[in-house]
């Protein structure tokens, strides 16, 4: 974020899984010990991850059992925040398009999932930066939320920011 030059102690990735027709977004619920909040796929970048994208794909498989069907697209969304351990963390957000709203195979990190429409996702997502990233995905993917159809463009394309 602008003006924040402090070093980052922990890099993290988050993935916003979506399908186009009709537009739906996968939300994962953390178990009660972790607040029972709805979140996107997320995780820490490990020292063994060669890139942020590699960390994202590892988390995708660990938390959902999915492998990508379309290449992940960075949303150019980076959020700094104080981690639960008090260190400085930073999230890097990605769009992960799926062809179907298939049920994931949940890890112990989540106790429920649901594919939901945009408005419901906006109501359920716990963190405001998650809601902001979801708006960015919709814009970049060219999703028409009113009609459930697609406008030209895809995440990361030249259709806006």
C-alpha positions in Angstrom: 0.0 0.0 0.0 1.2 3.5 -0.8 3.5 5.1 1.8 4.2 1.9 3.7 7.8 1.0 3.1 8.3 -1.3 6.1 9.7 -4.7 5.3 7.3 -7.6 5.2 7.9 -10.6 7.5 5.4 -13.0 6.0 4.1 -13.1 2.4 0.7 -14.7 1.8 -1.5 -15.6 -1.1 -5.2 -15.7 -1.5 -7.2 -17.1 -4.4 -10.7 -16.1 -5.4 -12.3 -19.0 -7.2 -15.1 -18.3 -9.5 -17.2 -19.6 -12.4 -18.7 -17.4 -15.1 -22.1 -18.8 -15.9 -23.8 -17.9 -13.8 -21.2 -15.9 -11.9 -20.5 -17.7 -8.5 -17.7 -17.4 -6.1 -16.3 -20.1 -3.8 -16.3 -19.2 -0.1 -14.7 -21.3 2.6 -15.7 -21.2 6.3 -13.1 -21.5 9.0 -13.9 -23.7 11.9 -15.1 -22.3 15.3 -11.5 -22.3 16.7 -10.6 -19.9 13.8 -13.7 -17.7 14.1 -16.2 -19.4 11.8 -15.7 -16.7 9.3 -16.1 -16.9 5.5 -12.9 -16.3 3.5 -11.3 -17.0 0.1 -8.6 -19.6 -0.3 -5.5 -18.3 1.5 -2.2 -19.3 2.9 1.4 -18.5 3.7 4.2 -18.5 1.2 6.6 -21.2 2.4 10.4 -21.0 2.0 10.1 -24.0 -0.4 7.7 -22.1 -2.7 9.7 -20.8 -5.7 7.1 -18.1 -6.5 3.9 -16.6 -5.2 2.0 -18.5 -8.0 3.6 -21.8 -6.8 2.4 -21.0 -3.3 -1.1 -20.3 -4.6 -1.3 -23.6 -6.5 0.0 -25.5 -3.5 -2.7 -23.9 -1.3 -5.3 -24.5 -3.9 -4.6 -28.3 -3.9 -4.2 -28.5 -0.1 -7.4 -26.6 0.8 -9.7 -27.7 -2.0 -8.2 -30.7 -3.8 -8.5 -28.7 -7.0 -5.9 -28.2 -9.7 -6.1 -25.1 -11.9 -8.1 -25.4 -15.2 -7.3 -21.9 -16.3 -4.0 -20.2 -15.4 -4.2 -18.1 -12.2 -4.3 -14.4 -12.9 -2.8 -11.9 -10.4 -5.3 -9.2 -9.4 -2.5 -6.8 -8.7 -3.9 -6.5 -5.2 -1.5 -6.4 -2.3 -2.6 -5.8 1.3 -0.4 -5.4 4.3 -1.7 -6.3 7.7 -0.6 -7.2 11.2 -0.5 -11.0 11.3 -1.8 -13.0 14.2 1.8 -13.4 15.5 2.3 -9.6 15.5 4.6 -9.6 12.5 4.0 -7.7 9.3 2.2 -9.8 6.6 1.2 -9.1 3.0 -1.4 -10.7 0.9 -1.2 -11.1 -2.9 -4.6 -11.8 -4.5 -5.3 -14.0 -7.6 -8.3 -14.9 -9.7 -8.8 -18.7 -10.1 -11.4 -19.4 -12.8 -13.2 -22.8 -12.7 -15.3 -24.2 -15.5 -17.9 -25.7 -13.0 -18.9 -25.0 -9.4 -17.6 -28.4 -8.3 -17.5 -29.2 -4.6 -14.0 -28.9 -3.1 -12.4 -31.5 -0.9 -11.9 -29.4 2.2 -8.9 -29.6 4.4 -9.0 -29.3 8.2 -8.6 -25.5 7.7 -12.3 -25.2 6.8 -15.5 -26.8 7.9 -17.8 -25.7 5.1 -17.9 -24.2 1.6 -20.5 -22.7 -0.6 -20.5 -21.3 -4.2 -22.5 -18.1 -3.9 -23.6 -15.1 -6.0 -21.7 -11.8 -5.7 -24.1 -10.1 -3.3 -24.0 -13.1 -1.0 -20.2 -13.2 -1.1 -20.1 -9.6 -0.3 -22.3 -10.1 2.7 -20.4 -13.1 4.0 -16.7 -12.2 3.5 -15.4 -11.2 6.8 -12.6 -8.8 5.8 -13.1 -5.6 3.9 -10.0 -6.2 1.8 -11.5 -9.5 0.7 -14.6 -7.6 -0.5 -12.4 -5.1 -2.3 -10.4 -7.9 -4.1 -13.7 -9.6 -5.1 -14.9 -6.3 -6.7 -11.6 -6.1 -8.5 -12.0 -9.6 -9.8 -15.5 -8.9 -11.1 -14.3 -5.8 -12.9 -11.2 -7.5 -14.4 -13.1 -10.7 -15.4 -15.8 -8.6 -17.1 -18.5 -10.4 -15.2 -22.1 -9.0 -15.7 -23.6 -9.7 -12.4 -27.1 -8.4 -13.4 -27.6 -10.8 -16.2 -25.4 -13.6 -15.1 -23.5 -13.3 -18.4 -20.1 -12.2 -19.5 -18.8 -9.0 -20.9 -15.6 -9.0 -23.0 -12.4 -9.4 -21.0 -10.8 -11.7 -18.4 -8.8 -11.2 -15.3 -5.6 -9.2 -16.0 -6.8 -8.0 -19.4 -6.8 -4.5 -20.6 -10.4 -3.7 -19.5 -10.0 -1.1 -16.8 -7.3 -0.5 -14.3 
